Each structure stands twice: as structure tokens, then as C-alpha cells.
Amino acid sequence: MDEEYDVIVLGTGLTECILSGLLSVDGQKVLHIDRNDYYGAESASLNLTQLYKKFKNAEPPKELGRDRDYAIDLIPKFIIASGELTKILVHTDVTRYLEFKQIAGSYVQRDRTVAKVPSTEMEAVRSNLMGLFEKRRAKNFFQYIQNWREDDPATHQGLDMNVDSMQEVYDKFGLEAGTQDFIGHAMALYLEDSYKNKPARATYDRIILYTSSMARYGKSPYIYPLYGLGELPQAFARLSAIYGGTYMLDKSVDEIVYGEDGKFVGVRSGEETVKAKRVIGDPSYFQPSAGAEGGKVRTVEEGKVVRAICLLKHPIPNTDNSDSAQIIIPQNQVGRKNDIYIAEVSSAHNVCAKDIYVAIVSTIVETSTPELELKPGLDLLGPIYEKFVTVAPLYTPTSDGRDDNVFITRSFDATSHFETVVDDVKDVWRRIKSEELVLKPKEEVQAE
């Protein structure tokens, strides 16, 4: 470890692995270290024994089958088919290491009913989420969205999306609050409602991303890697290694070393110290208890996420017996400030034994009893065979890292997709390189 590197990356979570892959391709000399003996950090996938040991400190029941049949995600997220992560996967050619399968359905809860999210005017007309008159209004709204062209005022219907708020657009079409909920939260994928008071253009872009992703494969806008999300960081680690990146797993990080000027110098592991120009790492490596504070508070806790990993012996009810699904419960439907997300996968994705289904329910913590906050989501699952609950802090860096060459990523949020992860990748890239991350499109990713 006595060489000097351009960048040391701490933690093999997806954000860190994408960055180490992109920086290696960019010609930087990268050393990537993880204190764990497996890839993925917070975004790892665990086998059955690891799962039971981590949460129950017990052996798994024999009836659940073989260890090797399981790859249970700690963080539940799906990939939006036309989204930013797909662009990075295709741009870097990481798709050659991965196989994808589409998620069978995208659902939303409204007035205690779970139904498929309509994404076109024809689906709106058939949807049981709305009454007869509301269907007509929703149909007009979707036609407006699909026909809108920035350079054609005839398609604007008197609205200026770059100025008028999304609430004004909803009001123009007379959409009910419940319809606004599923459009804003299950299609535009907002976590809360502040978007309604901002110019409508950003929401329009998000709805188009959803509908174009839906059109790509048909059943839902989401795809998922076979063998679990833990495959993603490993695929980017391979990319980094091809371009000269060095990986060290099961390596303790005992101290982040700073110079007298407060700038990053290197990382100490035991008696060895390795030097580099800058460091990137997940927030867990920069907590005061990690010996990394250097006299400075580098992360702040913005909140907590509660997640329940549930093993089921049946598909989630009311999802057409799908082998996988996403269900979003908009916050207004259950009197909350934040949405509740359910992500379901199964043996069709090579992540569990046959006839077992894995459903992960998650939300942002709002009270002193986090698990109770998941109840509306857990109630949709039917009988639960086993449940593993975690509450994880959401950390964000206190500075952009340019002053001391310490670039800290953000914790994984409660969203059920990777768009916010890619936002963080782009943000760290911008902070390090003082330029935007530009991805050139290649051919499409294939999904079964």
C-alpha cells in the first residue's frame, strides 16, 4: 500500500463503485477499499445465512431451502428503464456483466384500493382508480402531456410549463386530489408535495421518463438485475479493475489522515498509510467514531429510513399474481408526510428459492415508533413468513469537499429507484472535476 494514488474510494456501495469505475475510465489511478469482506456495503445482497445472522443472530429455517438460492437486497430499488442509471450502464458497457428482467407491475394505493398505475389515456379510461368523470379528465390530461411540444404553442392550451406551477396544470384539467397523488408520486416519483408549487416543467419531464420507460418493455417502467442489486456495484468494480483500479476488501480503515493545512493526505490501515490526492467515501467512513473526524464534523443526519425485509410464501395480493411489483402508497392516502414504498421480487429474479417472494417496505421515519409507520404497507402483503426490520440514518455531507479534497456521498434514501443515486454521482463528479458528467448514448440495455 505504499504507492500514491489519484483517488482513494472508501466503501463499495453502488455510488462509490460507479464513481471509481468512471474515474478509472477517465485515466485516474484509483484504490478502492472496503472494511467488509463483500461488495456492496449498504447496497449489498445477502444470502440466507448472512441475512439471519445480521438481523436475528440465528440460523435460517431449513424449509427456506439452500443458501445459494438467495440474494436478498438490503436496499430495495428498481432501475427505471429509460433513466439515468440505465444510461450509465450502457455508456460504460457494464451491461455485459449483467442480465436484467423487467418488474411485472407498477401499482399505487388510492382510497384503500391497490391498482395498476395508468400511464396513457387508454389506461386511464380503463383504470379502477377513478370514477367515470374523473377518467375523462385524466384522459385529457394525459393527452395534453403526450402532445405537448415546447416549440408548438398550439399544444400548450394556454399554460406555460416553464412558469406555471404543477398545481395550476392540475387545476386546469380539474383533477381530484387522489388523481394528483398517483400522478405526482407513482409516475413523477416525488417523495412529497412541494413540487406542486414549482414550475410544471420538471414534473412533465418526470412523467415523460415514466411513460417512455413503460413503453420500452410494456409491463412496468422498471428493470432489475438477475441475482440481486449486489451485482451492480460488482459490475462497476470490474469496470474499474479493467482500467487499472485496485480493490481491497476486508481492509480496516483506522484513520483518515489530514495534513497541517486540514487537507486530505491518505488513509491508514493498521501500520500502513496509503497516500492520494483526494478521497471519496460513504458517510460511515466519516463519522467521529470512525477516527475520521479530523477535528471537523463532515456529515449531518437529515433523517432516518425504516425498512422491513419480508419473506412471503405467496405473491402480494391484488397484483395479478405478479412475480414482482412496485406499490407506492402516496403520503396523503395514509395521513403522512412521506410516501411508503413496497418493492417485491421473487425466484424469477434468482434472488430466492422457488415459491418464496421477497417484499421490502420502506419509508422516511416521522415518529418515535418507526416500524408502526410501515403498517399500511405491511397490511397489503398478506401473511408474512419472516420480517427483518432496520432503521438507518440518512447522512449528507456538510461541505462540497473542494477545500480539503474529501468528497462524501449521501446515504441511500427511501425512493424505490436509482435516480437520486445518479444525481449524487453527478454531484460528486462535478465537485471533483469542476465539469459535468457527460454520457454518450450507446445501444439499449436488454431485458427479458
KACOR-V208514 format. One record per pair of residues at least 12 apart in sequence whose C-alpha atoms are under 7 Angstrom apart, sorted by the first residue. I is the first residue (numbers start at 0). J is the second residue. Records with the same first field share a line. If there is no record, write none. Layout:
# KACOR-V208514
I: J ; J
This chain:
# KACOR-V208514
0: 271 ; 273
1: 273
2: 273
3: 273 ; 274 ; 275
4: 28 ; 29 ; 30 ; 274 ; 275 ; 276
5: 27 ; 28 ; 29 ; 275 ; 276 ; 277
6: 28 ; 29 ; 30 ; 275 ; 276 ; 277 ; 278
7: 29 ; 30 ; 31 ; 275 ; 277 ; 278 ; 279
8: 30 ; 31 ; 32 ; 278 ; 279 ; 280
9: 31 ; 32 ; 33 ; 279 ; 280 ; 281
10: 32 ; 33 ; 40 ; 280 ; 281
11: 33 ; 38 ; 39 ; 40 ; 232
12: 39 ; 40 ; 41 ; 42 ; 232
13: 39 ; 42 ; 231 ; 232
14: 420 ; 424
15: 280
16: 232 ; 235 ; 236
17: 235
18: 424
19: 239
20: 235 ; 236 ; 238 ; 239
23: 239 ; 242 ; 243 ; 244
24: 239 ; 242
28: 243 ; 244
29: 244 ; 245
30: 244 ; 245 ; 246
31: 245 ; 246 ; 247
32: 246 ; 247 ; 248 ; 250
33: 247 ; 248 ; 249 ; 250
34: 248 ; 249 ; 250 ; 251 ; 252
35: 248 ; 249
36: 248 ; 249
37: 248
38: 232 ; 233
39: 229 ; 232
41: 73 ; 74
42: 72 ; 73 ; 74 ; 229
43: 72 ; 73 ; 228 ; 229
44: 70 ; 71 ; 72 ; 73 ; 227 ; 228 ; 229
45: 70 ; 71 ; 72
46: 66 ; 67 ; 69 ; 70 ; 71
47: 59 ; 66 ; 69
48: 66
54: 387
64: 352
68: 349 ; 350 ; 351 ; 352
69: 350 ; 351 ; 352
70: 226 ; 227 ; 350 ; 351
71: 227 ; 350
72: 227 ; 228
75: 342 ; 359 ; 415
76: 415 ; 416 ; 417
77: 221 ; 222 ; 223 ; 415 ; 416 ; 417
78: 221 ; 222 ; 223 ; 416 ; 417
79: 212 ; 220 ; 221 ; 222 ; 416
80: 212 ; 220 ; 221 ; 222
81: 208 ; 211 ; 212
82: 208 ; 418
83: 418 ; 421
84: 417 ; 418 ; 421
86: 440
87: 438
89: 441 ; 442 ; 443 ; 444
90: 438 ; 439 ; 440 ; 441
93: 234 ; 235 ; 238
94: 444
96: 234
97: 224
98: 224 ; 225
99: 222 ; 223 ; 224 ; 225 ; 445 ; 446 ; 447
100: 222 ; 223 ; 224 ; 225 ; 348 ; 446 ; 447
101: 221 ; 222 ; 223 ; 446 ; 447
102: 219 ; 221 ; 222 ; 223 ; 323 ; 324
103: 218 ; 219 ; 321 ; 322 ; 323 ; 324
104: 218 ; 219 ; 323 ; 324 ; 325
105: 219 ; 324 ; 325 ; 326
106: 325 ; 326 ; 327
107: 181 ; 185 ; 326 ; 327 ; 328
108: 327 ; 328
109: 128 ; 177 ; 332
110: 332
113: 317
114: 127 ; 128
116: 185
118: 210
119: 141
120: 138 ; 141 ; 142
123: 137 ; 138
124: 138
133: 174
136: 172 ; 173 ; 174
137: 174
140: 172
160: 198 ; 199 ; 200
161: 198 ; 199 ; 200
162: 198
163: 198 ; 199
164: 195 ; 196 ; 197 ; 198 ; 199
165: 195 ; 196 ; 197 ; 198 ; 199
166: 195 ; 196
180: 329
184: 329
185: 327
186: 206 ; 209
187: 202 ; 205 ; 206
190: 337 ; 338
191: 336 ; 337
225: 348 ; 349
226: 348 ; 349 ; 350
227: 350
251: 268
252: 266 ; 267 ; 268
253: 267 ; 268 ; 269 ; 290
254: 266 ; 267 ; 290 ; 291
255: 267 ; 290 ; 291
257: 293
261: 403
262: 403 ; 404
263: 277 ; 403 ; 404 ; 405
264: 276
277: 404 ; 405
278: 404 ; 405 ; 406
279: 405 ; 406 ; 407
280: 406 ; 407 ; 408
281: 407 ; 408 ; 409
282: 298 ; 394 ; 407 ; 408 ; 409 ; 410
285: 297
297: 396 ; 397
298: 394 ; 395 ; 396 ; 397
299: 394 ; 395 ; 396 ; 397
300: 392 ; 393 ; 394 ; 395
301: 393 ; 394 ; 395
302: 392 ; 393
303: 363 ; 364 ; 390 ; 391 ; 392 ; 393
304: 361 ; 362 ; 363 ; 364 ; 390 ; 391 ; 392 ; 393 ; 412 ; 413
305: 361 ; 362 ; 363 ; 364 ; 369 ; 370 ; 389 ; 390 ; 391
306: 359 ; 360 ; 361 ; 362 ; 388 ; 389 ; 390
307: 359 ; 360 ; 361 ; 386 ; 387 ; 388 ; 389
308: 358 ; 359 ; 360 ; 386 ; 387 ; 388
309: 357 ; 358 ; 359 ; 383 ; 385 ; 386 ; 387
310: 355 ; 356 ; 357 ; 358 ; 383 ; 384 ; 385 ; 386
311: 355 ; 356 ; 357 ; 383 ; 384
312: 354 ; 355 ; 356 ; 384
313: 354 ; 355 ; 356
314: 356
315: 380 ; 381
316: 379 ; 380 ; 381
322: 344 ; 345 ; 347
323: 343 ; 344 ; 345
324: 342 ; 343 ; 344
325: 341 ; 342 ; 343
326: 340 ; 341 ; 342
327: 339 ; 340 ; 341
328: 340
337: 362 ; 363
338: 362
339: 361 ; 362 ; 376
340: 360 ; 361 ; 362 ; 415
341: 358 ; 359 ; 360 ; 361 ; 376
342: 358 ; 359 ; 360
343: 356 ; 357 ; 358 ; 359
344: 356 ; 357 ; 358
345: 357
360: 373 ; 376 ; 377
361: 373 ; 413
362: 413
363: 413
393: 410 ; 412
394: 409 ; 410
395: 409 ; 410
396: 408 ; 409
399: 430
401: 430
406: 427
408: 423
409: 423
